[in-house]
């Protein structure tokens, strides 16, 4: 995200635009003051998926599941709830309670190999 933000700032400078600190990362207006219509992301991802032969069972929402699972080992349930925008902490267990300790150890080992 930092690289994308740096690119935005550089492009803004070249166009004589100064982006505010709270400018949106994704925006279609020159000053990045308006968020894009939410529907644009799934549509663009569907095109990206087709262009790069990504399996059709991978959806944009799949990345939310990935983030929730990844955060499990890093932050408390309460912090994960806040970051993911859930109203109850029980949702944080929805993603990870079904993963056995043995499976978690296997995933960690493979993660270390892939570095």
MONORPE-V105771 format. One record per backbone hydrogen bond with DSSP energy under -1.0 kcal/mol. NH is the residue of the N-H (numbers start at 1). CO is the residue of the C=O. E is the energy in kcal/mol with one decimal. If there is no record, write none. Layout:
[[NH CO E] [NH CO E]]
//
This chain:
[[5 1 -2.7] [6 2 -2.7] [7 3 -2.3] [8 4 -2.2] [9 5 -2.4] [10 6 -2.4] [11 7 -2.6] [12 8 -2.8] [13 9 -2.2] [14 10 -2.2] [15 11 -1.4] [16 13 -1.5] [17 12 -3.8] [23 20 -1.7] [24 32 -3.0] [32 29 -2.0] [40 37 -2.1] [41 38 -1.2] [43 39 -1.5] [44 40 -2.5] [45 41 -2.7] [46 42 -2.4] [47 43 -1.7] [48 44 -2.6] [49 45 -3.1] [50 46 -2.0] [51 47 -3.0] [52 48 -2.1] [53 50 -1.2] [54 49 -2.5] [58 55 -1.8] [62 59 -1.4] [63 60 -1.3] [65 61 -1.7] [66 62 -2.3] [67 63 -2.5] [68 64 -2.4] [69 65 -2.3] [70 66 -2.8] [71 67 -2.5] [74 71 -1.7] [75 71 -2.3] [80 76 -2.6] [81 77 -2.6] [82 78 -2.0] [83 79 -2.8] [84 80 -2.5] [85 81 -1.0] [86 81 -2.1] [91 88 -1.1] [92 89 -1.7] [93 90 -1.1] [97 93 -2.5] [99 96 -1.4] [104 100 -2.3] [105 101 -2.4] [106 102 -2.1] [107 103 -2.4] [108 104 -2.4] [109 105 -2.3] [110 106 -2.2] [111 107 -2.4] [112 108 -2.1] [113 109 -1.9] [114 110 -2.4] [115 111 -1.4]]
//
